[in-house]
Amino acid sequence: MMSDMINRILLLCTLTVTVLCSGCATSINGECPVDAREPALTIYLVSHGWHVGVVVKRVDIPDDVRLVHKGFSSTDYLEIGWGDRDFYQTPSFHLGLALKALLLPNPSVLHIVAFNDSVASYFPHSEIIMIRLSDAGFQRLIRYIAASYDRDLAGNLVPLGVGLYGVSQFYRSQETYHLFRTCNVWTARVLYTAGCPVRPFLAITGDNLMMQAQSFGTMLRDKPPE
């Protein structure tokens, strides 16, 4: 399977970084996780095996932050993913593209999926973790995501074609993908920016990122049995 092959390729890198780096991750006090007695904004991590996406409620996104074009404006949720441009936009697994993505610095894309069902219903076979953020933490998270987009001279998003499933779209990102800045490291950095106690340098694989998120999130659905 694609996820097994990618995770095996990345495993040695993860173990190497684990040996070299130590210490516990810390959060920004009170921002992730938010005390159950306090108001919070909710996001979700959805694992697709090799890749973890972030789901946000569209109504929580500030008016001055644009993540999608106008055709997506009536939906309830947005799933945001980031990754290597060529590999992410190739529906079937391609070993050459996978190795190129890991071994060479490459251009990247954002993958945005819009939907109206509940997160658990829309992703019925995925591991899902719910995370409660402070308003300040969510604001940093959403603006970090927005800053990843590459824009044209007029400041508009740059679409790169229809996405992989559902109502979805690829957009050009200004960031560079490489071995130690994988799609899951990017997602972990999004969480770290929000104040969550996650170590991005250890989140090279989706499994490691979801394992870390269990310490500050609520498991809505565990990893399906293999």
N, C-alpha and C positions, 0 to 999 in steps of 0.2 A: 504493500500500500504506500501511497505518496507520503502520508504522515510518518510511517515507520522509517522509511528511507531517509527523510529529512532529519528526523530526530536522531537517528544513528549517526549521521554525518556531523550533527551539532553536539553530540554527547561528549566527545573528547574535549571540545572547546569549553563546554560548560564545566567539566571536571577540572580543567586546567585553571580557569578563572576562580573556581571555588577554592582551590588550594592557595592561590596567590592572594586572595582577598578574604578578610575575616571581619568580624564585628557585626553588631545587630543594626538593622535599619531602624530609623526613628521617624515619627510623623511630626507634623506641625501640630502642636497641642490643641486638641478639641476640634480639629478639622477633618480627620479621617482615622478611625470611624467616629462619627458623631454620637454622643450619648443618646440612648434611646428616648430620654425624656426631652430632648431638644429637637427643634424643627430641622429638617434636613432635605437636601435634594438627592434623588436616587439615580444611580447609574447602574449598568449591568456589564459584566464581562461574559462573553459568549465564546466558548472554545470550539473551534472547528478541527481540533487535533493538532495540526501543524501551525495553526494561526489562531490568535485570540482577538476578537473585535470588541469595541466599546459601544454600548448602546446608551443613548441619551434621549430624554423626552424633548420633543421639538419645542414645546411651550416654554421650557426652561432656558432655551438659548436666547441671549440678549438680542434685541432688534438690530444692533449695529454689527453683529457677527453673522457672516454668510458662509454656510457650509455646503449649500446645494443651490441649484438654479430654481426658478420660480415654480416649475412643474411639480416640485416636491413639497411645496409649502403647506399643503393641506393634510399631511400625514402626521401620525401621533409620535412615531419613534424614528430615529436615525441610528443605523449601525455604521460605525466608522472603523475602517481598517487601513493599514498602510503597508507598503512593501515594494519590492523590486519591480520596476516597470514591466520588463519583458516577462518575467516569471509569473507575476500576479495576473497579467492579462492573457495568459495561455491556459485555457480551461483544462487540458489534459497534462499529466505529469511529463516533464521533459528533463531528463537527467542533465543534459548539457546546459540548459538554462539554470537549473538548480545549482550546479557547480559554479557557473559564472556569477550567479547572485551571491554565493558565499565567498568566493575567492577574489572577486574584483569589485572595486567601488562602482556603483551603477546608479542611474537615474531612478527615481521612485514615483509612485502614484498613491493617491488616496482612493479608497473604494467606499462609496456611500450607498447604503441600502435603506429605502424608506418603506415603512409598513405601519399598519393600523392594529393588527392583532396584539394580544399580550406577548411579551417577550418569550415566555415559556411555550405558548402556542405556535409562534412563528418559527421557533427553533426547537422542534419537538424531540430531537435526538442529540442535543448538545448539552454539555456541562455548562451550568449558568451560576454565576455568583452575583449577588446584589450588594452594592456598596452605598453607604449613606455618607454624603459629603456636606460640609458647611457651605453656605452660600459663597463665601470667599474662596473656598477650595474649588467649587464648581466653576466659578468665574475664571480662575487661573487655568483649570483644565480645558475649558472650551476655547479660551484664547490661545493656549498653546497649540491646540489642534488647528485653529484658524491660521496661525502663523506658519504652519507647515505647507500651506497651499502656495503654489506659484501662480502669479497673476499676470495678466497682460498689461500694456501701458496704461489702460484705462482703469486698472484695478479690478478687472473682472476675473472670475474663476476660469480656468482653461480645461474644458471637458476633453476626454480622450477616448470616448466610446462607452457603449452600454456595458454595465457591470455583469457579474457572474450569475446572479439569480434575483428573482423578483423585480421590483422597481428599483433599479440601481444604475450607478454611473461612476466611471473612473474620472479622476481629476488629476492634473499634473501637480506634483509636489516639488518644492525647491530643495528638499533634503536629499542626501546621498545614502544609499543602502550599501552595507558591507557586512562582513562576518560578525563584527562586534556591535553592529547597529542593525539588528534584524527587525522583522515586523513586531516580534514580541518585546524586544528591548524598547522599541518606540512606544508601544502601549504601556510598558512599565514606566517609562519616563513621563507619559501623560499622567499616570496615577501618582507618581512621585511629586510632580508639579502641583497636584491637587492636595498634597500633604499626607499621602498614604505611606505607611512604613514598608516600602518595597525597595529591593535592591535591583535596579535595572540591569547592572552588569551580570547578574545571575539569571536573568529572564530570557536567555537565548532561545529556549524551547517553550512551547505553549504549556506543557505540563508543569515546568518550573514556575512559570508566571502564575498559573492557577493555584499551585500549591502555596505560593507566597500569599496570594489574595485571600486564602481561607482564614488567615490570621486576623484579617480586619474586615472581611465581608461575610455575608450570609449565603450558604449554599442553597440554591433553589432546586437544582438538580445535579446529582453527582455524575461523574464520568461514566458513560455507558460501558457495560462489560464488553470485553473484546471477544 
